Amino acid sequence: MHVSLTPELESRVKAKVESGLYNNASEVIREALRFMDTHEDWVHEVKLARLREQLKVGTDQLDSGEGIAIESKAALDSLFDDIKS
């Protein structure tokens, strides 16, 4: 298998090997993948919690009357255009 890394990531891998903690680049990549597997559920939960916080803010705003009534597709398109710019 061949993996392409950006110059920055390649530099980081080389620095880990040069530090003496790893014998070669493969060990660095294997360790990174093990770390990712170990923490994948935690990262998912953090992202989900953040999304829930954002949804709560939005529903609170709607409940307090801060929502915007969209009466037509043209109005929705205009809102999206405003958000993009």
Backbone atoms as SQL, in Angstrom:
CREATE TABLE atoms (id INTEGER PRIMARY KEY, chain TEXT, resi INTEGER, resn TEXT, atom TEXT, x REAL, y REAL, z REAL);
INSERT INTO atoms VALUES
  (1, 'A', 1, 'MET', 'N', 0.850, -1.172, 0.000),
  (2, 'A', 1, 'MET', 'CA', 0.000, 0.000, 0.000),
  (3, 'A', 1, 'MET', 'C', 0.896, 1.234, 0.000),
  (4, 'A', 2, 'HIS', 'N', 0.482, 2.218, -0.764),
  (5, 'A', 2, 'HIS', 'CA', 1.209, 3.484, -0.828),
  (6, 'A', 2, 'HIS', 'C', 0.287, 4.579, -0.311),
  (7, 'A', 3, 'VAL', 'N', 0.818, 5.418, 0.561),
  (8, 'A', 3, 'VAL', 'CA', 0.032, 6.511, 1.135),
  (9, 'A', 3, 'VAL', 'C', 0.727, 7.821, 0.813),
  (10, 'A', 4, 'SER', 'N', -0.033, 8.788, 0.312),
  (11, 'A', 4, 'SER', 'CA', 0.518, 10.108, 0.025),
  (12, 'A', 4, 'SER', 'C', 0.194, 11.045, 1.180),
  (13, 'A', 5, 'LEU', 'N', 1.193, 11.764, 1.651),
  (14, 'A', 5, 'LEU', 'CA', 1.016, 12.730, 2.729),
  (15, 'A', 5, 'LEU', 'C', 1.397, 14.115, 2.239),
  (16, 'A', 6, 'THR', 'N', 0.784, 15.114, 2.829),
  (17, 'A', 6, 'THR', 'CA', 1.199, 16.479, 2.525),
  (18, 'A', 6, 'THR', 'C', 2.610, 16.668, 3.079),
  (19, 'A', 7, 'PRO', 'N', 3.342, 17.640, 2.579),
  (20, 'A', 7, 'PRO', 'CA', 4.691, 17.879, 3.107),
  (21, 'A', 7, 'PRO', 'C', 4.692, 18.114, 4.616),
  (22, 'A', 8, 'GLU', 'N', 3.687, 18.800, 5.133),
  (23, 'A', 8, 'GLU', 'CA', 3.613, 19.059, 6.566),
  (24, 'A', 8, 'GLU', 'C', 3.459, 17.759, 7.356),
  (25, 'A', 9, 'LEU', 'N', 2.549, 16.879, 6.896),
  (26, 'A', 9, 'LEU', 'CA', 2.354, 15.607, 7.598),
  (27, 'A', 9, 'LEU', 'C', 3.590, 14.726, 7.492),
  (28, 'A', 10, 'GLU', 'N', 4.210, 14.723, 6.332),
  (29, 'A', 10, 'GLU', 'CA', 5.439, 13.942, 6.154),
  (30, 'A', 10, 'GLU', 'C', 6.518, 14.428, 7.113),
  (31, 'A', 11, 'SER', 'N', 6.621, 15.731, 7.264),
  (32, 'A', 11, 'SER', 'CA', 7.588, 16.316, 8.186),
  (33, 'A', 11, 'SER', 'C', 7.294, 15.894, 9.623),
  (34, 'A', 12, 'ARG', 'N', 6.039, 15.861, 9.977),
  (35, 'A', 12, 'ARG', 'CA', 5.659, 15.459, 11.337),
  (36, 'A', 12, 'ARG', 'C', 5.997, 13.998, 11.591),
  (37, 'A', 13, 'VAL', 'N', 5.763, 13.150, 10.603),
  (38, 'A', 13, 'VAL', 'CA', 6.106, 11.727, 10.742),
  (39, 'A', 13, 'VAL', 'C', 7.613, 11.575, 10.899),
  (40, 'A', 14, 'LYS', 'N', 8.374, 12.269, 10.058),
  (41, 'A', 14, 'LYS', 'CA', 9.841, 12.207, 10.150),
  (42, 'A', 14, 'LYS', 'C', 10.329, 12.684, 11.511),
  (43, 'A', 15, 'ALA', 'N', 9.712, 13.731, 12.044),
  (44, 'A', 15, 'ALA', 'CA', 10.111, 14.259, 13.352),
  (45, 'A', 15, 'ALA', 'C', 9.866, 13.222, 14.444),
  (46, 'A', 16, 'LYS', 'N', 8.771, 12.475, 14.348),
  (47, 'A', 16, 'LYS', 'CA', 8.496, 11.430, 15.335),
  (48, 'A', 16, 'LYS', 'C', 9.561, 10.342, 15.283),
  (49, 'A', 17, 'VAL', 'N', 9.967, 9.958, 14.073),
  (50, 'A', 17, 'VAL', 'CA', 11.017, 8.940, 13.921),
  (51, 'A', 17, 'VAL', 'C', 12.337, 9.479, 14.462),
  (52, 'A', 18, 'GLU', 'N', 12.664, 10.711, 14.109),
  (53, 'A', 18, 'GLU', 'CA', 13.921, 11.318, 14.555),
  (54, 'A', 18, 'GLU', 'C', 13.967, 11.507, 16.072),
  (55, 'A', 19, 'SER', 'N', 12.792, 11.588, 16.709),
  (56, 'A', 19, 'SER', 'CA', 12.761, 11.752, 18.161),
  (57, 'A', 19, 'SER', 'C', 13.220, 10.486, 18.884),
  (58, 'A', 20, 'GLY', 'N', 13.231, 9.382, 18.166),
  (59, 'A', 20, 'GLY', 'CA', 13.641, 8.124, 18.757),
  (60, 'A', 20, 'GLY', 'C', 12.502, 7.316, 19.348),
  (61, 'A', 21, 'LEU', 'N', 11.297, 7.882, 19.357),
  (62, 'A', 21, 'LEU', 'CA', 10.149, 7.156, 19.897),
  (63, 'A', 21, 'LEU', 'C', 9.679, 6.040, 18.966),
  (64, 'A', 22, 'TYR', 'N', 9.991, 6.178, 17.686),
  (65, 'A', 22, 'TYR', 'CA', 9.576, 5.195, 16.687),
  (66, 'A', 22, 'TYR', 'C', 10.782, 4.831, 15.833),
  (67, 'A', 23, 'ASN', 'N', 10.780, 3.589, 15.341),
  (68, 'A', 23, 'ASN', 'CA', 11.891, 3.121, 14.504),
  (69, 'A', 23, 'ASN', 'C', 11.748, 3.541, 13.050),
  (70, 'A', 24, 'ASN', 'N', 10.505, 3.715, 12.600),
  (71, 'A', 24, 'ASN', 'CA', 10.280, 4.075, 11.196),
  (72, 'A', 24, 'ASN', 'C', 8.902, 4.704, 11.027),
  (73, 'A', 25, 'ALA', 'N', 8.650, 5.180, 9.823),
  (74, 'A', 25, 'ALA', 'CA', 7.392, 5.876, 9.522),
  (75, 'A', 25, 'ALA', 'C', 6.191, 4.950, 9.686),
  (76, 'A', 26, 'SER', 'N', 6.355, 3.677, 9.358),
  (77, 'A', 26, 'SER', 'CA', 5.241, 2.738, 9.483),
  (78, 'A', 26, 'SER', 'C', 4.759, 2.637, 10.925),
  (79, 'A', 27, 'GLU', 'N', 5.691, 2.637, 11.872),
  (80, 'A', 27, 'GLU', 'CA', 5.300, 2.585, 13.283),
  (81, 'A', 27, 'GLU', 'C', 4.502, 3.829, 13.675),
  (82, 'A', 28, 'VAL', 'N', 4.905, 4.976, 13.166),
  (83, 'A', 28, 'VAL', 'CA', 4.183, 6.220, 13.473),
  (84, 'A', 28, 'VAL', 'C', 2.758, 6.133, 12.948),
  (85, 'A', 29, 'ILE', 'N', 2.609, 5.692, 11.717),
  (86, 'A', 29, 'ILE', 'CA', 1.287, 5.607, 11.096),
  (87, 'A', 29, 'ILE', 'C', 0.427, 4.572, 11.817),
  (88, 'A', 30, 'ARG', 'N', 1.007, 3.426, 12.159),
  (89, 'A', 30, 'ARG', 'CA', 0.242, 2.403, 12.891),
  (90, 'A', 30, 'ARG', 'C', -0.247, 2.940, 14.231),
  (91, 'A', 31, 'GLU', 'N', 0.634, 3.640, 14.949),
  (92, 'A', 31, 'GLU', 'CA', 0.252, 4.213, 16.238),
  (93, 'A', 31, 'GLU', 'C', -0.861, 5.253, 16.071),
  (94, 'A', 32, 'ALA', 'N', -0.764, 6.067, 15.040),
  (95, 'A', 32, 'ALA', 'CA', -1.795, 7.076, 14.785),
  (96, 'A', 32, 'ALA', 'C', -3.137, 6.411, 14.488),
  (97, 'A', 33, 'LEU', 'N', -3.122, 5.331, 13.731),
  (98, 'A', 33, 'LEU', 'CA', -4.365, 4.620, 13.420),
  (99, 'A', 33, 'LEU', 'C', -4.950, 3.951, 14.667),
  (100, 'A', 34, 'ARG', 'N', -4.092, 3.389, 15.510),
  (101, 'A', 34, 'ARG', 'CA', -4.576, 2.800, 16.761),
  (102, 'A', 34, 'ARG', 'C', -5.210, 3.879, 17.638),
  (103, 'A', 35, 'PHE', 'N', -4.566, 5.029, 17.720),
  (104, 'A', 35, 'PHE', 'CA', -5.106, 6.142, 18.504),
  (105, 'A', 35, 'PHE', 'C', -6.462, 6.569, 17.953),
  (106, 'A', 36, 'MET', 'N', -6.543, 6.665, 16.645),
  (107, 'A', 36, 'MET', 'CA', -7.795, 7.065, 16.005),
  (108, 'A', 36, 'MET', 'C', -8.896, 6.053, 16.323),
  (109, 'A', 37, 'ASP', 'N', -8.593, 4.769, 16.225),
  (110, 'A', 37, 'ASP', 'CA', -9.585, 3.740, 16.542),
  (111, 'A', 37, 'ASP', 'C', -10.034, 3.832, 17.995),
  (112, 'A', 38, 'THR', 'N', -9.085, 4.046, 18.882),
  (113, 'A', 38, 'THR', 'CA', -9.391, 4.115, 20.309),
  (114, 'A', 38, 'THR', 'C', -10.278, 5.299, 20.639),
  (115, 'A', 39, 'HIS', 'N', -10.066, 6.405, 19.976),
  (116, 'A', 39, 'HIS', 'CA', -10.764, 7.639, 20.317),
  (117, 'A', 39, 'HIS', 'C', -11.905, 7.997, 19.369),
  (118, 'A', 40, 'GLU', 'N', -12.185, 7.137, 18.418),
  (119, 'A', 40, 'GLU', 'CA', -13.216, 7.425, 17.419),
  (120, 'A', 40, 'GLU', 'C', -14.591, 7.641, 18.056),
  (121, 'A', 41, 'ASP', 'N', -14.970, 6.790, 18.997),
  (122, 'A', 41, 'ASP', 'CA', -16.273, 6.939, 19.650),
  (123, 'A', 41, 'ASP', 'C', -16.339, 8.244, 20.429),
  (124, 'A', 42, 'TRP', 'N', -15.253, 8.583, 21.113),
  (125, 'A', 42, 'TRP', 'CA', -15.210, 9.822, 21.883),
  (126, 'A', 42, 'TRP', 'C', -15.360, 11.035, 20.969),
  (127, 'A', 43, 'VAL', 'N', -14.641, 11.044, 19.836),
  (128, 'A', 43, 'VAL', 'CA', -14.727, 12.159, 18.883),
  (129, 'A', 43, 'VAL', 'C', -16.158, 12.275, 18.355),
  (130, 'A', 44, 'HIS', 'N', -16.767, 11.153, 18.058),
  (131, 'A', 44, 'HIS', 'CA', -18.151, 11.156, 17.573),
  (132, 'A', 44, 'HIS', 'C', -19.078, 11.772, 18.621),
  (133, 'A', 45, 'GLU', 'N', -18.905, 11.393, 19.875),
  (134, 'A', 45, 'GLU', 'CA', -19.743, 11.934, 20.949),
  (135, 'A', 45, 'GLU', 'C', -19.537, 13.438, 21.128),
  (136, 'A', 46, 'VAL', 'N', -18.298, 13.896, 21.009),
  (137, 'A', 46, 'VAL', 'CA', -18.017, 15.334, 21.128),
  (138, 'A', 46, 'VAL', 'C', -18.702, 16.098, 19.998),
  (139, 'A', 47, 'LYS', 'N', -18.599, 15.577, 18.780),
  (140, 'A', 47, 'LYS', 'CA', -19.243, 16.231, 17.636),
  (141, 'A', 47, 'LYS', 'C', -20.755, 16.239, 17.799),
  (142, 'A', 48, 'LEU', 'N', -21.304, 15.126, 18.268),
  (143, 'A', 48, 'LEU', 'CA', -22.747, 15.034, 18.465),
  (144, 'A', 48, 'LEU', 'C', -23.214, 16.002, 19.549),
  (145, 'A', 49, 'ALA', 'N', -22.451, 16.111, 20.621),
  (146, 'A', 49, 'ALA', 'CA', -22.803, 17.048, 21.690),
  (147, 'A', 49, 'ALA', 'C', -22.790, 18.482, 21.175),
  (148, 'A', 50, 'ARG', 'N', -21.806, 18.831, 20.364),
  (149, 'A', 50, 'ARG', 'CA', -21.726, 20.179, 19.794),
  (150, 'A', 50, 'ARG', 'C', -22.919, 20.457, 18.888),
  (151, 'A', 51, 'LEU', 'N', -23.291, 19.479, 18.081),
  (152, 'A', 51, 'LEU', 'CA', -24.451, 19.635, 17.201),
  (153, 'A', 51, 'LEU', 'C', -25.728, 19.833, 18.025),
  (154, 'A', 52, 'ARG', 'N', -25.852, 19.070, 19.106),
  (155, 'A', 52, 'ARG', 'CA', -27.025, 19.230, 19.975),
  (156, 'A', 52, 'ARG', 'C', -27.065, 20.629, 20.591),
  (157, 'A', 53, 'GLU', 'N', -25.900, 21.153, 20.988),
  (158, 'A', 53, 'GLU', 'CA', -25.844, 22.513, 21.539),
  (159, 'A', 53, 'GLU', 'C', -26.323, 23.533, 20.506),
  (160, 'A', 54, 'GLN', 'N', -25.860, 23.369, 19.274),
  (161, 'A', 54, 'GLN', 'CA', -26.245, 24.301, 18.218),
  (162, 'A', 54, 'GLN', 'C', -27.743, 24.201, 17.922),
  (163, 'A', 55, 'LEU', 'N', -28.267, 22.990, 17.914),
  (164, 'A', 55, 'LEU', 'CA', -29.702, 22.820, 17.691),
  (165, 'A', 55, 'LEU', 'C', -30.515, 23.436, 18.821),
  (166, 'A', 56, 'LYS', 'N', -30.027, 23.316, 20.043),
  (167, 'A', 56, 'LYS', 'CA', -30.713, 23.912, 21.201),
  (168, 'A', 56, 'LYS', 'C', -30.768, 25.427, 21.065),
  (169, 'A', 57, 'VAL', 'N', -29.664, 26.031, 20.643),
  (170, 'A', 57, 'VAL', 'CA', -29.651, 27.483, 20.433),
  (171, 'A', 57, 'VAL', 'C', -30.712, 27.862, 19.396),
  (172, 'A', 58, 'GLY', 'N', -30.756, 27.107, 18.307),
  (173, 'A', 58, 'GLY', 'CA', -31.733, 27.403, 17.252),
  (174, 'A', 58, 'GLY', 'C', -33.163, 27.241, 17.707),
  (175, 'A', 59, 'THR', 'N', -33.454, 26.170, 18.428),
  (176, 'A', 59, 'THR', 'CA', -34.833, 25.979, 18.897),
  (177, 'A', 59, 'THR', 'C', -35.207, 27.016, 19.952),
  (178, 'A', 60, 'ASP', 'N', -34.255, 27.393, 20.795),
  (179, 'A', 60, 'ASP', 'CA', -34.524, 28.460, 21.770),
  (180, 'A', 60, 'ASP', 'C', -34.842, 29.774, 21.069),
  (181, 'A', 61, 'GLN', 'N', -34.105, 30.062, 20.002),
  (182, 'A', 61, 'GLN', 'CA', -34.369, 31.282, 19.240),
  (183, 'A', 61, 'GLN', 'C', -35.757, 31.236, 18.606),
  (184, 'A', 62, 'LEU', 'N', -36.118, 30.089, 18.051),
  (185, 'A', 62, 'LEU', 'CA', -37.447, 29.959, 17.463),
  (186, 'A', 62, 'LEU', 'C', -38.528, 30.117, 18.524),
  (187, 'A', 63, 'ASP', 'N', -38.313, 29.497, 19.683),
  (188, 'A', 63, 'ASP', 'CA', -39.290, 29.586, 20.774),
  (189, 'A', 63, 'ASP', 'C', -39.474, 31.015, 21.272),
  (190, 'A', 64, 'SER', 'N', -38.424, 31.831, 21.176),
  (191, 'A', 64, 'SER', 'CA', -38.524, 33.214, 21.649),
  (192, 'A', 64, 'SER', 'C', -38.939, 34.175, 20.538),
  (193, 'A', 65, 'GLY', 'N', -39.334, 33.630, 19.396),
  (194, 'A', 65, 'GLY', 'CA', -39.844, 34.462, 18.308),
  (195, 'A', 65, 'GLY', 'C', -38.781, 35.084, 17.428),
  (196, 'A', 66, 'GLU', 'N', -37.562, 34.578, 17.505),
  (197, 'A', 66, 'GLU', 'CA', -36.481, 35.145, 16.701),
  (198, 'A', 66, 'GLU', 'C', -36.366, 34.507, 15.324),
  (199, 'A', 67, 'GLY', 'N', -37.290, 33.639, 14.971),
  (200, 'A', 67, 'GLY', 'CA', -37.234, 32.969, 13.674),
  (201, 'A', 67, 'GLY', 'C', -37.618, 33.891, 12.536),
  (202, 'A', 68, 'ILE', 'N', -37.313, 33.467, 11.328),
  (203, 'A', 68, 'ILE', 'CA', -37.656, 34.223, 10.121),
  (204, 'A', 68, 'ILE', 'C', -38.671, 33.407, 9.335),
  (205, 'A', 69, 'ALA', 'N', -39.817, 33.995, 9.063),
  (206, 'A', 69, 'ALA', 'CA', -40.843, 33.320, 8.277),
  (207, 'A', 69, 'ALA', 'C', -40.451, 33.357, 6.807),
  (208, 'A', 70, 'ILE', 'N', -40.443, 32.219, 6.170),
  (209, 'A', 70, 'ILE', 'CA', -40.114, 32.121, 4.749),
  (210, 'A', 70, 'ILE', 'C', -41.411, 31.783, 4.015),
  (211, 'A', 71, 'GLU', 'N', -41.846, 32.718, 3.189),
  (212, 'A', 71, 'GLU', 'CA', -43.147, 32.592, 2.535),
  (213, 'A', 71, 'GLU', 'C', -43.079, 31.986, 1.140),
  (214, 'A', 72, 'SER', 'N', -41.891, 31.972, 0.540),
  (215, 'A', 72, 'SER', 'CA', -41.807, 31.468, -0.835),
  (216, 'A', 72, 'SER', 'C', -40.423, 30.901, -1.104),
  (217, 'A', 73, 'LYS', 'N', -40.307, 30.168, -2.210),
  (218, 'A', 73, 'LYS', 'CA', -39.011, 29.628, -2.612),
  (219, 'A', 73, 'LYS', 'C', -38.041, 30.759, -2.926),
  (220, 'A', 74, 'ALA', 'N', -38.532, 31.822, -3.507),
  (221, 'A', 74, 'ALA', 'CA', -37.682, 32.967, -3.830),
  (222, 'A', 74, 'ALA', 'C', -37.112, 33.586, -2.548),
  (223, 'A', 75, 'ALA', 'N', -37.923, 33.667, -1.514),
  (224, 'A', 75, 'ALA', 'CA', -37.450, 34.213, -0.245),
  (225, 'A', 75, 'ALA', 'C', -36.394, 33.301, 0.371),
  (226, 'A', 76, 'LEU', 'N', -36.596, 31.987, 0.249),
  (227, 'A', 76, 'LEU', 'CA', -35.619, 31.028, 0.760),
  (228, 'A', 76, 'LEU', 'C', -34.319, 31.136, -0.028),
  (229, 'A', 77, 'ASP', 'N', -34.410, 31.231, -1.345),
  (230, 'A', 77, 'ASP', 'CA', -33.211, 31.388, -2.180),
  (231, 'A', 77, 'ASP', 'C', -32.461, 32.662, -1.808),
  (232, 'A', 78, 'SER', 'N', -33.194, 33.732, -1.558),
  (233, 'A', 78, 'SER', 'CA', -32.585, 35.006, -1.179),
  (234, 'A', 78, 'SER', 'C', -31.863, 34.869, 0.177),
  (235, 'A', 79, 'LEU', 'N', -32.501, 34.170, 1.114),
  (236, 'A', 79, 'LEU', 'CA', -31.870, 33.948, 2.420),
  (237, 'A', 79, 'LEU', 'C', -30.562, 33.178, 2.264),
  (238, 'A', 80, 'PHE', 'N', -30.579, 32.119, 1.452),
  (239, 'A', 80, 'PHE', 'CA', -29.362, 31.336, 1.216),
  (240, 'A', 80, 'PHE', 'C', -28.283, 32.174, 0.541),
  (241, 'A', 81, 'ASP', 'N', -28.681, 33.027, -0.374),
  (242, 'A', 81, 'ASP', 'CA', -27.710, 33.919, -1.035),
  (243, 'A', 81, 'ASP', 'C', -27.066, 34.856, -0.014),
  (244, 'A', 82, 'ASP', 'N', -27.901, 35.379, 0.904),
  (245, 'A', 82, 'ASP', 'CA', -27.365, 36.260, 1.952),
  (246, 'A', 82, 'ASP', 'C', -26.384, 35.506, 2.850),
  (247, 'A', 83, 'ILE', 'N', -26.711, 34.267, 3.178),
  (248, 'A', 83, 'ILE', 'CA', -25.831, 33.463, 4.038),
  (249, 'A', 83, 'ILE', 'C', -24.502, 33.195, 3.339),
  (250, 'A', 84, 'LYS', 'N', -24.545, 32.915, 2.039),
  (251, 'A', 84, 'LYS', 'CA', -23.320, 32.613, 1.283),
  (252, 'A', 84, 'LYS', 'C', -22.383, 33.812, 1.218),
  (253, 'A', 85, 'SER', 'N', -22.955, 35.012, 1.171),
  (254, 'A', 85, 'SER', 'CA', -22.107, 36.198, 1.005),
  (255, 'A', 85, 'SER', 'C', -21.788, 36.870, 2.300);
